[in-house]
């Protein structure tokens, strides 16, 4: 599986994390990208915004832990 490319879109009150290569990760795991995003938002307790953005300030390690479940 490829490594997630994360970028913090904003800081402080409106923090967002963008997963740039969600389509590649979904292809490697053989699941739809929206399913991955819904799973991660549920497990992290965050809201989705768009196709690849999760609200909140999350680390790579915490997101990888949820993806490996």
PDB file of N, CA, C, O and CB in Angstrom:
ATOM      1  N   UNK A   1       0.844  -1.169   0.000  1.00  0.00           N
ATOM      2  CA  UNK A   1       0.000   0.000   0.000  1.00  0.00           C
ATOM      3  C   UNK A   1       0.894   1.240   0.000  1.00  0.00           C
ATOM      4  O   UNK A   1       1.957   1.264   0.621  1.00  0.00           O
ATOM      5  CB  UNK A   1      -0.963  -0.006   1.219  1.00  0.00           C
ATOM      6  N   UNK A   2       0.448   2.232  -0.691  1.00  0.00           N
ATOM      7  CA  UNK A   2       1.192   3.491  -0.758  1.00  0.00           C
ATOM      8  C   UNK A   2       1.029   4.300   0.525  1.00  0.00           C
ATOM      9  O   UNK A   2       0.073   4.102   1.275  1.00  0.00           O
ATOM     10  CB  UNK A   2       0.730   4.318  -1.959  1.00  0.00           C
ATOM     11  N   UNK A   3       1.953   5.198   0.767  1.00  0.00           N
ATOM     12  CA  UNK A   3       1.911   6.056   1.943  1.00  0.00           C
ATOM     13  C   UNK A   3       0.928   7.200   1.708  1.00  0.00           C
ATOM     14  O   UNK A   3       0.869   7.759   0.612  1.00  0.00           O
ATOM     15  CB  UNK A   3       3.320   6.604   2.274  1.00  0.00           C
ATOM     16  N   UNK A   4       0.154   7.547   2.743  1.00  0.00           N
ATOM     17  CA  UNK A   4      -0.791   8.651   2.638  1.00  0.00           C
ATOM     18  C   UNK A   4      -0.035   9.972   2.547  1.00  0.00           C
ATOM     19  O   UNK A   4       0.904  10.210   3.306  1.00  0.00           O
ATOM     20  CB  UNK A   4      -1.758   8.661   3.842  1.00  0.00           C
ATOM     21  N   UNK A   5      -0.443  10.822   1.623  1.00  0.00           N
ATOM     22  CA  UNK A   5       0.105  12.172   1.518  1.00  0.00           C
ATOM     23  C   UNK A   5      -0.874  13.125   2.181  1.00  0.00           C
ATOM     24  O   UNK A   5      -1.928  13.434   1.626  1.00  0.00           O
ATOM     25  CB  UNK A   5       0.366  12.576   0.024  1.00  0.00           C
ATOM     26  N   UNK A   6      -0.518  13.588   3.377  1.00  0.00           N
ATOM     27  CA  UNK A   6      -1.384  14.476   4.144  1.00  0.00           C
ATOM     28  C   UNK A   6      -0.851  15.896   4.093  1.00  0.00           C
ATOM     29  O   UNK A   6       0.358  16.126   4.051  1.00  0.00           O
ATOM     30  CB  UNK A   6      -1.504  14.001   5.600  1.00  0.00           C
ATOM     31  N   UNK A   7      -1.781  16.842   4.097  1.00  0.00           N
ATOM     32  CA  UNK A   7      -1.404  18.244   4.173  1.00  0.00           C
ATOM     33  C   UNK A   7      -2.420  18.952   5.055  1.00  0.00           C
ATOM     34  O   UNK A   7      -3.628  18.792   4.884  1.00  0.00           O
ATOM     35  CB  UNK A   7      -1.330  18.896   2.753  1.00  0.00           C
ATOM     36  N   UNK A   8      -1.916  19.738   6.002  1.00  0.00           N
ATOM     37  CA  UNK A   8      -2.790  20.512   6.860  1.00  0.00           C
ATOM     38  C   UNK A   8      -3.226  21.751   6.095  1.00  0.00           C
ATOM     39  O   UNK A   8      -2.392  22.568   5.705  1.00  0.00           O
ATOM     40  CB  UNK A   8      -2.086  20.889   8.195  1.00  0.00           C
ATOM     41  N   UNK A   9      -4.531  21.894   5.877  1.00  0.00           N
ATOM     42  CA  UNK A   9      -5.063  22.981   5.060  1.00  0.00           C
ATOM     43  C   UNK A   9      -5.164  24.292   5.817  1.00  0.00           C
ATOM     44  O   UNK A   9      -4.919  25.350   5.238  1.00  0.00           O
ATOM     45  CB  UNK A   9      -6.415  22.606   4.528  1.00  0.00           C
ATOM     46  N   UNK A  10      -5.515  24.256   7.085  1.00  0.00           N
ATOM     47  CA  UNK A  10      -5.624  25.476   7.861  1.00  0.00           C
ATOM     48  C   UNK A  10      -5.278  25.157   9.313  1.00  0.00           C
ATOM     49  O   UNK A  10      -5.085  23.997   9.677  1.00  0.00           O
ATOM     50  CB  UNK A  10      -7.051  26.093   7.744  1.00  0.00           C
ATOM     51  N   UNK A  11      -5.202  26.196  10.127  1.00  0.00           N
ATOM     52  CA  UNK A  11      -4.793  25.989  11.505  1.00  0.00           C
ATOM     53  C   UNK A  11      -5.838  26.520  12.474  1.00  0.00           C
ATOM     54  O   UNK A  11      -6.851  27.096  12.080  1.00  0.00           O
ATOM     55  CB  UNK A  11      -3.452  26.655  11.763  1.00  0.00           C
ATOM     56  N   UNK A  12      -5.557  26.306  13.748  1.00  0.00           N
ATOM     57  CA  UNK A  12      -6.352  26.807  14.865  1.00  0.00           C
ATOM     58  C   UNK A  12      -7.786  26.298  14.836  1.00  0.00           C
ATOM     59  O   UNK A  12      -8.001  25.087  14.895  1.00  0.00           O
ATOM     60  CB  UNK A  12      -6.351  28.314  14.859  1.00  0.00           C
ATOM     61  N   UNK A  13      -8.765  27.178  14.749  1.00  0.00           N
ATOM     62  CA  UNK A  13     -10.159  26.798  14.920  1.00  0.00           C
ATOM     63  C   UNK A  13     -10.729  26.004  13.742  1.00  0.00           C
ATOM     64  O   UNK A  13     -11.627  25.185  13.941  1.00  0.00           O
ATOM     65  CB  UNK A  13     -10.981  28.024  15.134  1.00  0.00           C
ATOM     66  N   UNK A  14     -10.243  26.220  12.554  1.00  0.00           N
ATOM     67  CA  UNK A  14     -10.782  25.533  11.388  1.00  0.00           C
ATOM     68  C   UNK A  14      -9.797  24.551  10.784  1.00  0.00           C
ATOM     69  O   UNK A  14      -9.632  24.515   9.564  1.00  0.00           O
ATOM     70  CB  UNK A  14     -11.195  26.533  10.350  1.00  0.00           C
ATOM     71  N   UNK A  15      -9.142  23.757  11.611  1.00  0.00           N
ATOM     72  CA  UNK A  15      -8.112  22.837  11.120  1.00  0.00           C
ATOM     73  C   UNK A  15      -8.718  21.760  10.220  1.00  0.00           C
ATOM     74  O   UNK A  15      -9.775  21.204  10.517  1.00  0.00           O
ATOM     75  CB  UNK A  15      -7.374  22.183  12.298  1.00  0.00           C
ATOM     76  N   UNK A  16      -8.031  21.480   9.124  1.00  0.00           N
ATOM     77  CA  UNK A  16      -8.465  20.465   8.163  1.00  0.00           C
ATOM     78  C   UNK A  16      -7.244  19.692   7.684  1.00  0.00           C
ATOM     79  O   UNK A  16      -6.157  20.250   7.533  1.00  0.00           O
ATOM     80  CB  UNK A  16      -9.222  21.112   6.958  1.00  0.00           C
ATOM     81  N   UNK A  17      -7.439  18.408   7.451  1.00  0.00           N
ATOM     82  CA  UNK A  17      -6.389  17.556   6.898  1.00  0.00           C
ATOM     83  C   UNK A  17      -6.862  17.058   5.538  1.00  0.00           C
ATOM     84  O   UNK A  17      -7.963  16.521   5.417  1.00  0.00           O
ATOM     85  CB  UNK A  17      -6.051  16.357   7.859  1.00  0.00           C
ATOM     86  N   UNK A  18      -6.036  17.236   4.524  1.00  0.00           N
ATOM     87  CA  UNK A  18      -6.353  16.796   3.175  1.00  0.00           C
ATOM     88  C   UNK A  18      -5.504  15.579   2.841  1.00  0.00           C
ATOM     89  O   UNK A  18      -4.282  15.613   2.987  1.00  0.00           O
ATOM     90  CB  UNK A  18      -6.122  17.932   2.146  1.00  0.00           C
ATOM     91  N   UNK A  19      -6.148  14.501   2.391  1.00  0.00           N
ATOM     92  CA  UNK A  19      -5.442  13.303   1.931  1.00  0.00           C
ATOM     93  C   UNK A  19      -5.403  13.377   0.409  1.00  0.00           C
ATOM     94  O   UNK A  19      -6.399  13.110  -0.263  1.00  0.00           O
ATOM     95  CB  UNK A  19      -6.144  11.967   2.435  1.00  0.00           C
ATOM     96  N   UNK A  20      -4.239  13.744  -0.123  1.00  0.00           N
ATOM     97  CA  UNK A  20      -4.132  13.983  -1.561  1.00  0.00           C
ATOM     98  C   UNK A  20      -4.293  12.719  -2.401  1.00  0.00           C
ATOM     99  O   UNK A  20      -4.891  12.773  -3.476  1.00  0.00           O
ATOM    100  CB  UNK A  20      -2.808  14.615  -1.867  1.00  0.00           C
ATOM    101  N   UNK A  21      -3.779  11.600  -1.942  1.00  0.00           N
ATOM    102  CA  UNK A  21      -3.801  10.393  -2.775  1.00  0.00           C
ATOM    103  C   UNK A  21      -4.817   9.365  -2.269  1.00  0.00           C
ATOM    104  O   UNK A  21      -4.518   8.171  -2.234  1.00  0.00           O
ATOM    105  CB  UNK A  21      -2.411   9.763  -2.820  1.00  0.00           C
ATOM    106  N   UNK A  22      -5.991   9.807  -1.886  1.00  0.00           N
ATOM    107  CA  UNK A  22      -7.021   8.894  -1.392  1.00  0.00           C
ATOM    108  C   UNK A  22      -7.464   7.909  -2.477  1.00  0.00           C
ATOM    109  O   UNK A  22      -7.815   6.771  -2.168  1.00  0.00           O
ATOM    110  CB  UNK A  22      -8.227   9.686  -0.880  1.00  0.00           C
ATOM    111  N   UNK A  23      -7.450   8.330  -3.727  1.00  0.00           N
ATOM    112  CA  UNK A  23      -7.841   7.419  -4.815  1.00  0.00           C
ATOM    113  C   UNK A  23      -6.838   6.277  -4.971  1.00  0.00           C
ATOM    114  O   UNK A  23      -7.234   5.137  -5.215  1.00  0.00           O
ATOM    115  CB  UNK A  23      -7.965   8.190  -6.140  1.00  0.00           C
ATOM    116  N   UNK A  24      -5.557   6.569  -4.833  1.00  0.00           N
ATOM    117  CA  UNK A  24      -4.528   5.529  -4.931  1.00  0.00           C
ATOM    118  C   UNK A  24      -4.613   4.551  -3.767  1.00  0.00           C
ATOM    119  O   UNK A  24      -4.460   3.344  -3.953  1.00  0.00           O
ATOM    120  CB  UNK A  24      -3.135   6.159  -4.977  1.00  0.00           C
ATOM    121  N   UNK A  25      -4.857   5.066  -2.574  1.00  0.00           N
ATOM    122  CA  UNK A  25      -4.985   4.210  -1.399  1.00  0.00           C
ATOM    123  C   UNK A  25      -6.220   3.313  -1.533  1.00  0.00           C
ATOM    124  O   UNK A  25      -6.170   2.126  -1.209  1.00  0.00           O
ATOM    125  CB  UNK A  25      -5.072   5.065  -0.112  1.00  0.00           C
ATOM    126  N   UNK A  26      -7.310   3.882  -2.005  1.00  0.00           N
ATOM    127  CA  UNK A  26      -8.537   3.103  -2.196  1.00  0.00           C
ATOM    128  C   UNK A  26      -8.334   2.016  -3.247  1.00  0.00           C
ATOM    129  O   UNK A  26      -8.862   0.913  -3.103  1.00  0.00           O
ATOM    130  CB  UNK A  26      -9.701   4.021  -2.605  1.00  0.00           C
ATOM    131  N   UNK A  27      -7.582   2.311  -4.296  1.00  0.00           N
ATOM    132  CA  UNK A  27      -7.295   1.317  -5.321  1.00  0.00           C
ATOM    133  C   UNK A  27      -6.480   0.172  -4.738  1.00  0.00           C
ATOM    134  O   UNK A  27      -6.752  -0.994  -5.023  1.00  0.00           O
ATOM    135  CB  UNK A  27      -6.551   1.955  -6.499  1.00  0.00           C
ATOM    136  N   UNK A  28      -5.475   0.500  -3.917  1.00  0.00           N
ATOM    137  CA  UNK A  28      -4.631  -0.534  -3.310  1.00  0.00           C
ATOM    138  C   UNK A  28      -5.417  -1.404  -2.335  1.00  0.00           C
ATOM    139  O   UNK A  28      -5.162  -2.604  -2.235  1.00  0.00           O
ATOM    140  CB  UNK A  28      -3.446   0.106  -2.590  1.00  0.00           C
ATOM    141  N   UNK A  29      -6.366  -0.815  -1.617  1.00  0.00           N
ATOM    142  CA  UNK A  29      -7.171  -1.565  -0.647  1.00  0.00           C
ATOM    143  C   UNK A  29      -8.416  -2.193  -1.260  1.00  0.00           C
ATOM    144  O   UNK A  29      -9.104  -2.978  -0.608  1.00  0.00           O
ATOM    145  CB  UNK A  29      -7.578  -0.660   0.485  1.00  0.00           C
ATOM    146  N   UNK A  30      -8.705  -1.851  -2.509  1.00  0.00           N
ATOM    147  CA  UNK A  30      -9.851  -2.381  -3.259  1.00  0.00           C
ATOM    148  C   UNK A  30     -11.188  -2.039  -2.599  1.00  0.00           C
ATOM    149  O   UNK A  30     -12.074  -2.886  -2.480  1.00  0.00           O
ATOM    150  CB  UNK A  30      -9.725  -3.892  -3.401  1.00  0.00           C
ATOM    151  N   UNK A  31     -11.313  -0.780  -2.174  1.00  0.00           N
ATOM    152  CA  UNK A  31     -12.565  -0.257  -1.626  1.00  0.00           C
ATOM    153  C   UNK A  31     -12.789   1.134  -2.207  1.00  0.00           C
ATOM    154  O   UNK A  31     -11.837   1.768  -2.661  1.00  0.00           O
ATOM    155  CB  UNK A  31     -12.535  -0.216  -0.055  1.00  0.00           C
ATOM    156  N   UNK A  32     -14.032   1.620  -2.203  1.00  0.00           N
ATOM    157  CA  UNK A  32     -14.290   2.977  -2.703  1.00  0.00           C
ATOM    158  C   UNK A  32     -13.665   4.037  -1.789  1.00  0.00           C
ATOM    159  O   UNK A  32     -13.616   3.849  -0.574  1.00  0.00           O
ATOM    160  CB  UNK A  32     -15.806   3.220  -2.828  1.00  0.00           C
ATOM    161  N   UNK A  33     -13.191   5.138  -2.359  1.00  0.00           N
ATOM    162  CA  UNK A  33     -12.584   6.196  -1.546  1.00  0.00           C
ATOM    163  C   UNK A  33     -13.538   6.776  -0.499  1.00  0.00           C
ATOM    164  O   UNK A  33     -13.114   7.111   0.607  1.00  0.00           O
ATOM    165  CB  UNK A  33     -12.094   7.305  -2.444  1.00  0.00           C
ATOM    166  N   UNK A  34     -14.803   6.894  -0.837  1.00  0.00           N
ATOM    167  CA  UNK A  34     -15.763   7.440   0.108  1.00  0.00           C
ATOM    168  C   UNK A  34     -15.918   6.544   1.337  1.00  0.00           C
ATOM    169  O   UNK A  34     -16.144   7.041   2.441  1.00  0.00           O
ATOM    170  CB  UNK A  34     -17.109   7.632  -0.571  1.00  0.00           C
ATOM    171  N   UNK A  35     -15.798   5.236   1.153  1.00  0.00           N
ATOM    172  CA  UNK A  35     -15.885   4.317   2.287  1.00  0.00           C
ATOM    173  C   UNK A  35     -14.731   4.526   3.255  1.00  0.00           C
ATOM    174  O   UNK A  35     -14.925   4.486   4.470  1.00  0.00           O
ATOM    175  CB  UNK A  35     -15.902   2.870   1.801  1.00  0.00           C
ATOM    176  N   UNK A  36     -13.539   4.747   2.729  1.00  0.00           N
ATOM    177  CA  UNK A  36     -12.379   5.010   3.581  1.00  0.00           C
ATOM    178  C   UNK A  36     -12.581   6.306   4.349  1.00  0.00           C
ATOM    179  O   UNK A  36     -12.315   6.367   5.550  1.00  0.00           O
ATOM    180  CB  UNK A  36     -11.085   5.079   2.742  1.00  0.00           C
ATOM    181  N   UNK A  37     -13.048   7.334   3.666  1.00  0.00           N
ATOM    182  CA  UNK A  37     -13.232   8.630   4.311  1.00  0.00           C
ATOM    183  C   UNK A  37     -14.316   8.564   5.391  1.00  0.00           C
ATOM    184  O   UNK A  37     -14.160   9.153   6.460  1.00  0.00           O
ATOM    185  CB  UNK A  37     -13.592   9.693   3.268  1.00  0.00           C
ATOM    186  N   UNK A  38     -15.404   7.855   5.120  1.00  0.00           N
ATOM    187  CA  UNK A  38     -16.462   7.717   6.120  1.00  0.00           C
ATOM    188  C   UNK A  38     -15.959   6.947   7.332  1.00  0.00           C
ATOM    189  O   UNK A  38     -16.258   7.318   8.467  1.00  0.00           O
ATOM    190  CB  UNK A  38     -17.687   7.016   5.518  1.00  0.00           C
ATOM    191  N   UNK A  39     -15.200   5.879   7.106  1.00  0.00           N
ATOM    192  CA  UNK A  39     -14.655   5.079   8.200  1.00  0.00           C
ATOM    193  C   UNK A  39     -13.723   5.925   9.069  1.00  0.00           C
ATOM    194  O   UNK A  39     -13.829   5.915  10.296  1.00  0.00           O
ATOM    195  CB  UNK A  39     -13.904   3.849   7.647  1.00  0.00           C
ATOM    196  N   UNK A  40     -12.815   6.653   8.429  1.00  0.00           N
ATOM    197  CA  UNK A  40     -11.855   7.446   9.187  1.00  0.00           C
ATOM    198  C   UNK A  40     -12.540   8.577   9.952  1.00  0.00           C
ATOM    199  O   UNK A  40     -12.157   8.871  11.085  1.00  0.00           O
ATOM    200  CB  UNK A  40     -10.794   8.016   8.255  1.00  0.00           C
ATOM    201  N   UNK A  41     -13.536   9.208   9.360  1.00  0.00           N
ATOM    202  CA  UNK A  41     -14.222  10.290  10.057  1.00  0.00           C
ATOM    203  C   UNK A  41     -14.999   9.750  11.258  1.00  0.00           C
ATOM    204  O   UNK A  41     -15.072  10.408  12.296  1.00  0.00           O
ATOM    205  CB  UNK A  41     -15.168  11.031   9.099  1.00  0.00           C
ATOM    206  N   UNK A  42     -15.570   8.572  11.123  1.00  0.00           N
ATOM    207  CA  UNK A  42     -16.294   7.960  12.239  1.00  0.00           C
ATOM    208  C   UNK A  42     -15.340   7.585  13.364  1.00  0.00           C
ATOM    209  O   UNK A  42     -15.614   7.867  14.530  1.00  0.00           O
ATOM    210  CB  UNK A  42     -17.063   6.721  11.767  1.00  0.00           C
ATOM    211  N   UNK A  43     -14.234   6.956  13.026  1.00  0.00           N
ATOM    212  CA  UNK A  43     -13.274   6.510  14.032  1.00  0.00           C
ATOM    213  C   UNK A  43     -12.554   7.670  14.704  1.00  0.00           C
ATOM    214  O   UNK A  43     -12.234   7.591  15.890  1.00  0.00           O
ATOM    215  CB  UNK A  43     -12.264   5.583  13.406  1.00  0.00           C
ATOM    216  N   UNK A  44     -12.295   8.744  13.967  1.00  0.00           N
ATOM    217  CA  UNK A  44     -11.596   9.894  14.530  1.00  0.00           C
ATOM    218  C   UNK A  44     -12.551  10.887  15.188  1.00  0.00           C
ATOM    219  O   UNK A  44     -12.110  11.797  15.890  1.00  0.00           O
ATOM    220  CB  UNK A  44     -10.797  10.592  13.450  1.00  0.00           C
ATOM    221  N   UNK A  45     -13.844  10.721  14.969  1.00  0.00           N
ATOM    222  CA  UNK A  45     -14.827  11.636  15.535  1.00  0.00           C
ATOM    223  C   UNK A  45     -14.793  12.998  14.883  1.00  0.00           C
ATOM    224  O   UNK A  45     -14.916  14.023  15.553  1.00  0.00           O
ATOM    225  CB  UNK A  45     -14.607  11.781  17.009  1.00  0.00           C
ATOM    226  N   UNK A  46     -14.623  13.006  13.561  1.00  0.00           N
ATOM    227  CA  UNK A  46     -14.510  14.263  12.824  1.00  0.00           C
ATOM    228  C   UNK A  46     -15.524  14.287  11.690  1.00  0.00           C
ATOM    229  O   UNK A  46     -16.108  13.262  11.340  1.00  0.00           O
ATOM    230  CB  UNK A  46     -13.079  14.454  12.274  1.00  0.00           C
ATOM    231  N   UNK A  47     -15.726  15.470  11.123  1.00  0.00           N
ATOM    232  CA  UNK A  47     -16.640  15.630   9.992  1.00  0.00           C
ATOM    233  C   UNK A  47     -15.872  15.596   8.683  1.00  0.00           C
ATOM    234  O   UNK A  47     -14.689  15.932   8.630  1.00  0.00           O
ATOM    235  CB  UNK A  47     -17.429  16.943  10.109  1.00  0.00           C
ATOM    236  N   UNK A  48     -16.565  15.183   7.628  1.00  0.00           N
ATOM    237  CA  UNK A  48     -15.989  15.204   6.287  1.00  0.00           C
ATOM    238  C   UNK A  48     -16.291  16.532   5.620  1.00  0.00           C
ATOM    239  O   UNK A  48     -17.304  17.174   5.899  1.00  0.00           O
ATOM    240  CB  UNK A  48     -16.529  14.039   5.437  1.00  0.00           C
ATOM    241  N   UNK A  49     -15.402  16.925   4.744  1.00  0.00           N
ATOM    242  CA  UNK A  49     -15.636  18.127   3.946  1.00  0.00           C
ATOM    243  C   UNK A  49     -15.085  17.839   2.556  1.00  0.00           C
ATOM    244  O   UNK A  49     -13.870  17.814   2.360  1.00  0.00           O
ATOM    245  CB  UNK A  49     -14.960  19.411   4.592  1.00  0.00           C
ATOM    246  N   UNK A  50     -15.947  17.629   1.620  1.00  0.00           N
ATOM    247  CA  UNK A  50     -15.501  17.342   0.264  1.00  0.00           C
ATOM    248  C   UNK A  50     -15.100  15.889   0.095  1.00  0.00           C
ATOM    249  O   UNK A  50     -15.518  15.017   0.858  1.00  0.00           O
ATOM    250  CB  UNK A  50     -14.344  18.236  -0.103  1.00  0.00           C
ATOM    251  N   UNK A  51     -14.286  15.646  -0.914  1.00  0.00           N
ATOM    252  CA  UNK A  51     -13.909  14.291  -1.304  1.00  0.00           C
ATOM    253  C   UNK A  51     -12.777  13.733  -0.447  1.00  0.00           C
ATOM    254  O   UNK A  51     -12.743  12.532  -0.180  1.00  0.00           O
ATOM    255  CB  UNK A  51     -13.504  14.267  -2.761  1.00  0.00           C
ATOM    256  N   UNK A  52     -11.851  14.586  -0.013  1.00  0.00           N
ATOM    257  CA  UNK A  52     -10.659  14.060   0.669  1.00  0.00           C
ATOM    258  C   UNK A  52     -10.236  14.875   1.883  1.00  0.00           C
ATOM    259  O   UNK A  52      -9.072  14.813   2.279  1.00  0.00           O
ATOM    260  CB  UNK A  52      -9.516  13.996  -0.295  1.00  0.00           C
ATOM    261  N   UNK A  53     -11.138  15.632   2.481  1.00  0.00           N
ATOM    262  CA  UNK A  53     -10.781  16.496   3.603  1.00  0.00           C
ATOM    263  C   UNK A  53     -11.528  16.046   4.858  1.00  0.00           C
ATOM    264  O   UNK A  53     -12.744  15.853   4.845  1.00  0.00           O
ATOM    265  CB  UNK A  53     -11.101  17.979   3.279  1.00  0.00           C
ATOM    266  N   UNK A  54     -10.765  15.885   5.943  1.00  0.00           N
ATOM    267  CA  UNK A  54     -11.325  15.563   7.253  1.00  0.00           C
ATOM    268  C   UNK A  54     -11.037  16.737   8.170  1.00  0.00           C
ATOM    269  O   UNK A  54      -9.903  17.209   8.246  1.00  0.00           O
ATOM    270  CB  UNK A  54     -10.732  14.227   7.831  1.00  0.00           C
ATOM    271  N   UNK A  55     -12.056  17.203   8.860  1.00  0.00           N
ATOM    272  CA  UNK A  55     -11.868  18.336   9.767  1.00  0.00           C
ATOM    273  C   UNK A  55     -11.162  17.872  11.036  1.00  0.00           C
ATOM    274  O   UNK A  55     -11.356  16.749  11.501  1.00  0.00           O
ATOM    275  CB  UNK A  55     -13.226  18.996  10.112  1.00  0.00           C
ATOM    276  N   UNK A  56     -10.352  18.750  11.577  1.00  0.00           N
ATOM    277  CA  UNK A  56      -9.626  18.462  12.807  1.00  0.00           C
ATOM    278  C   UNK A  56      -8.132  18.398  12.558  1.00  0.00           C
ATOM    279  O   UNK A  56      -7.673  18.385  11.416  1.00  0.00           O
ATOM    280  CB  UNK A  56     -10.110  17.158  13.417  1.00  0.00           C
ATOM    281  N   UNK A  57      -7.392  18.359  13.640  1.00  0.00           N
ATOM    282  CA  UNK A  57      -5.942  18.293  13.560  1.00  0.00           C
ATOM    283  C   UNK A  57      -5.503  16.890  13.957  1.00  0.00           C
ATOM    284  O   UNK A  57      -5.398  16.589  15.146  1.00  0.00           O
ATOM    285  CB  UNK A  57      -5.276  19.371  14.468  1.00  0.00           C
ATOM    286  N   UNK A  58      -5.246  16.032  12.981  1.00  0.00           N
ATOM    287  CA  UNK A  58      -4.906  14.640  13.217  1.00  0.00           C
ATOM    288  C   UNK A  58      -3.493  14.365  12.704  1.00  0.00           C
ATOM    289  O   UNK A  58      -3.059  14.951  11.713  1.00  0.00           O
ATOM    290  CB  UNK A  58      -5.930  13.701  12.536  1.00  0.00           C
ATOM    291  N   UNK A  59      -2.790  13.480  13.381  1.00  0.00           N
ATOM    292  CA  UNK A  59      -1.438  13.129  12.957  1.00  0.00           C
ATOM    293  C   UNK A  59      -1.483  11.976  11.968  1.00  0.00           C
ATOM    294  O   UNK A  59      -2.488  11.277  11.838  1.00  0.00           O
ATOM    295  CB  UNK A  59      -0.564  12.763  14.169  1.00  0.00           C
ATOM    296  N   UNK A  60      -0.360  11.797  11.273  1.00  0.00           N
ATOM    297  CA  UNK A  60      -0.250  10.698  10.315  1.00  0.00           C
ATOM    298  C   UNK A  60      -0.393   9.355  11.028  1.00  0.00           C
ATOM    299  O   UNK A  60      -1.048   8.443  10.523  1.00  0.00           O
ATOM    300  CB  UNK A  60       1.097  10.766   9.562  1.00  0.00           C
ATOM    301  N   UNK A  61       0.217   9.240  12.196  1.00  0.00           N
ATOM    302  CA  UNK A  61       0.182   7.974  12.942  1.00  0.00           C
ATOM    303  C   UNK A  61      -1.237   7.594  13.364  1.00  0.00           C
ATOM    304  O   UNK A  61      -1.617   6.427  13.273  1.00  0.00           O
ATOM    305  CB  UNK A  61       1.076   8.069  14.177  1.00  0.00           C
ATOM    306  N   UNK A  62      -2.019   8.568  13.824  1.00  0.00           N
ATOM    307  CA  UNK A  62      -3.389   8.273  14.244  1.00  0.00           C
ATOM    308  C   UNK A  62      -4.263   7.879  13.048  1.00  0.00           C
ATOM    309  O   UNK A  62      -5.117   6.999  13.161  1.00  0.00           O
ATOM    310  CB  UNK A  62      -3.996   9.487  14.965  1.00  0.00           C
ATOM    311  N   UNK A  63      -4.048   8.523  11.925  1.00  0.00           N
ATOM    312  CA  UNK A  63      -4.836   8.187  10.730  1.00  0.00           C
ATOM    313  C   UNK A  63      -4.428   6.837  10.157  1.00  0.00           C
ATOM    314  O   UNK A  63      -5.278   6.094   9.667  1.00  0.00           O
ATOM    315  CB  UNK A  63      -4.677   9.273   9.662  1.00  0.00           C
ATOM    316  N   UNK A  64      -3.144   6.511  10.209  1.00  0.00           N
ATOM    317  CA  UNK A  64      -2.677   5.216   9.728  1.00  0.00           C
ATOM    318  C   UNK A  64      -3.190   4.101  10.614  1.00  0.00           C
ATOM    319  O   UNK A  64      -3.525   3.024  10.119  1.00  0.00           O
ATOM    320  CB  UNK A  64      -1.152   5.179   9.666  1.00  0.00           C
ATOM    321  N   UNK A  65      -3.260   4.338  11.919  1.00  0.00           N
ATOM    322  CA  UNK A  65      -3.787   3.351  12.854  1.00  0.00           C
ATOM    323  C   UNK A  65      -5.243   3.025  12.522  1.00  0.00           C
ATOM    324  O   UNK A  65      -5.637   1.859  12.564  1.00  0.00           O
ATOM    325  CB  UNK A  65      -3.669   3.863  14.302  1.00  0.00           C
ATOM    326  N   UNK A  66      -6.042   4.035  12.194  1.00  0.00           N
ATOM    327  CA  UNK A  66      -7.440   3.812  11.852  1.00  0.00           C
ATOM    328  C   UNK A  66      -7.580   3.118  10.494  1.00  0.00           C
ATOM    329  O   UNK A  66      -8.502   2.330  10.288  1.00  0.00           O
ATOM    330  CB  UNK A  66      -8.197   5.138  11.846  1.00  0.00           C
ATOM    331  N   UNK A  67      -6.675   3.412   9.585  1.00  0.00           N
ATOM    332  CA  UNK A  67      -6.724   2.795   8.261  1.00  0.00           C
ATOM    333  C   UNK A  67      -6.349   1.322   8.324  1.00  0.00           C
ATOM    334  O   UNK A  67      -6.840   0.528   7.522  1.00  0.00           O
ATOM    335  CB  UNK A  67      -5.796   3.527   7.299  1.00  0.00           C
ATOM    336  N   UNK A  68      -5.489   0.945   9.262  1.00  0.00           N
ATOM    337  CA  UNK A  68      -5.027  -0.445   9.386  1.00  0.00           C
ATOM    338  C   UNK A  68      -6.015  -1.344  10.106  1.00  0.00           C
ATOM    339  O   UNK A  68      -5.832  -2.562  10.123  1.00  0.00           O
ATOM    340  CB  UNK A  68      -3.711  -0.483  10.109  1.00  0.00           C
ATOM    341  N   UNK A  69      -7.065  -0.775  10.707  1.00  0.00           N
ATOM    342  CA  UNK A  69      -8.033  -1.603  11.426  1.00  0.00           C
ATOM    343  C   UNK A  69      -8.765  -2.542  10.520  1.00  0.00           C
ATOM    344  O   UNK A  69      -9.615  -3.305  10.978  1.00  0.00           O
ATOM    345  CB  UNK A  69      -9.018  -0.747  12.148  1.00  0.00           C
TER     346      UNK A  69
END
